Amino acid sequence: MTLLQARGLVRSYGPTPALRGVTLELAEAEILAVTGPSGCGKSTLLHCLAGILRPDAGEVLYGGQRLDARSEADRSRLRRTEFGVLFQFGQLVAELTAAENVALPLLLAGKGRREARTAALNWLERLDVADVADVRPGAMSGGQQQRCAAARALVTEPRVLFADEPTGALDALAGERLLGQLTRVAREQHTSVVLVTHEPAVAAYADREIVLRDGTVDVTGLGADISAGTAGGRR
Ligand SMILES: Nc1ncnc2c1ncn2[C@@H]1O[C@H](COP(=O)(O)OP(=O)(O)OP(=O)(O)O)[C@@H](O)[C@H]1O
């Protein structure tokens, strides 16, 4: 079943066009990779889908309802309750330990301290970083920080996870480890994922891939079909 839909999204920054009519669908529990060269509009698309940016034209539907037309307060509430967001870096609060960072979204949602800490420890365990639960970000490796950030994005059990170049600051091995764990956990939770990346290899972790070029969808299909040049049209 379709969970998230974009229809004819157009977005510019002043005179610079970033999206020039993007249409796509994300199914429940689907992992969708959005790839393409630098500057093709991947981040802008992710921000529009997550309700962070409003498109100039076109619409975003979440569960069949217009998302882009809702108020900022409404979209921000939706992001706290239904969506998780994971960026390239700089998301953990430096003064807090890993467990405190992961517990934070639950505390903000009104959960009690003990319940929030238990859930945080559980998520750190699932992402294989339980050993740094009481460590602050400054004393962790980049890979550990990103896995903690992933735990924080997932602790509220979102229906959609938006990940923008989550492995961009990691070496190949740490990147693969993060993606392996992130996609495994997302599948276990039936969480849909929009995974933006400029690295074609990352798309291998996805069910489906969309390649953007100059703000439009160039090709849609399975990663393997795209590499072989046999993909085309919408699935
Ligand atoms: N805040 C901004 N102000 C002005 N132009 C912007 C801004 N953000 C993005 N752009 C422009 O919009 C276009 C699309 O940018 P976007 O960041 O969405 O692409 P991207 O595919 O995510 O790029 P990258 O892979 O390099 O992160 C580019 O031409 C970019 O220069």
The ligand as an SDF file (V2000), in Angstrom:
LIG
                    3D

 31 33  0  0  0  0  0  0  0  0999 V2000
   19.8430   26.6440    0.2590 N   0  0  0  0  0  0  0  0  0  0  0  0
   20.0930   26.7140   -1.0470 C   0  0  0  0  0  0  0  0  0  0  0  0
   20.2290   27.9170   -1.6640 N   0  0  0  0  0  0  0  0  0  0  0  0
   20.4700   28.0000   -2.9860 C   0  0  0  0  0  0  0  0  0  0  0  0
   20.5800   26.9370   -3.8110 N   0  0  0  0  0  0  0  0  0  0  0  0
   20.4710   25.7110   -3.2690 C   0  0  0  0  0  0  0  0  0  0  0  0
   20.2310   25.5340   -1.8570 C   0  0  0  0  0  0  0  0  0  0  0  0
   20.1510   24.2090   -1.6150 N   0  0  0  0  0  0  0  0  0  0  0  0
   20.3470   23.5850   -2.7950 C   0  0  0  0  0  0  0  0  0  0  0  0
   20.5380   24.4880   -3.7910 N   0  0  0  0  0  0  0  0  0  0  0  0
   20.7260   24.1770   -5.2240 C   0  0  0  0  0  0  0  0  0  0  0  0
   19.6630   23.3310   -5.6550 O   0  0  0  0  0  0  0  0  0  0  0  0
   20.1400   22.2900   -6.4960 C   0  0  0  0  0  0  0  0  0  0  0  0
   19.8000   20.9380   -5.8810 C   0  0  0  0  0  0  0  0  0  0  0  0
   20.4970   20.8270   -4.6250 O   0  0  0  0  0  0  0  0  0  0  0  0
   20.3650   19.5520   -3.6710 P   0  0  0  0  0  0  0  0  0  0  0  0
   21.1640   19.8410   -2.4520 O   0  0  0  0  0  0  0  0  0  0  0  0
   18.9320   19.2070   -3.5210 O   0  0  0  0  0  0  0  0  0  0  0  0
   21.0800   18.4240   -4.5460 O   0  0  0  0  0  0  0  0  0  0  0  0
   21.7520   17.0520   -4.1120 P   0  0  0  0  0  0  0  0  0  0  0  0
   21.5120   16.1180   -5.2300 O   0  0  0  0  0  0  0  0  0  0  0  0
   21.2780   16.6630   -2.7670 O   0  0  0  0  0  0  0  0  0  0  0  0
   23.2990   17.4460   -4.0360 O   0  0  0  0  0  0  0  0  0  0  0  0
   24.4950   16.7650   -3.1790 P   0  0  0  0  0  0  0  0  0  0  0  0
   24.5820   15.3230   -3.6120 O   0  0  0  0  0  0  0  0  0  0  0  0
   25.6900   17.5440   -3.6060 O   0  0  0  0  0  0  0  0  0  0  0  0
   24.1390   16.9390   -1.7470 O   0  0  0  0  0  0  0  0  0  0  0  0
   21.6290   22.5360   -6.6790 C   0  0  0  0  0  0  0  0  0  0  0  0
   21.8040   23.2710   -7.8660 O   0  0  0  0  0  0  0  0  0  0  0  0
   21.9910   23.3660   -5.4700 C   0  0  0  0  0  0  0  0  0  0  0  0
   23.0930   24.2080   -5.7590 O   0  0  0  0  0  0  0  0  0  0  0  0
  1  2  1  0
  2  3  1  0
  2  7  2  0
  3  4  2  0
  4  5  1  0
  5  6  2  0
  6  7  1  0
  6 10  1  0
  7  8  1  0
  8  9  2  0
  9 10  1  0
 10 11  1  0
 11 12  1  0
 11 30  1  0
 12 13  1  0
 13 14  1  0
 13 28  1  0
 14 15  1  0
 15 16  1  0
 16 17  2  0
 16 18  1  0
 16 19  1  0
 19 20  1  0
 20 21  2  0
 20 22  1  0
 20 23  1  0
 23 24  1  0
 24 25  2  0
 24 26  1  0
 24 27  1  0
 28 29  1  0
 28 30  1  0
 30 31  1  0
M  END
$$$$
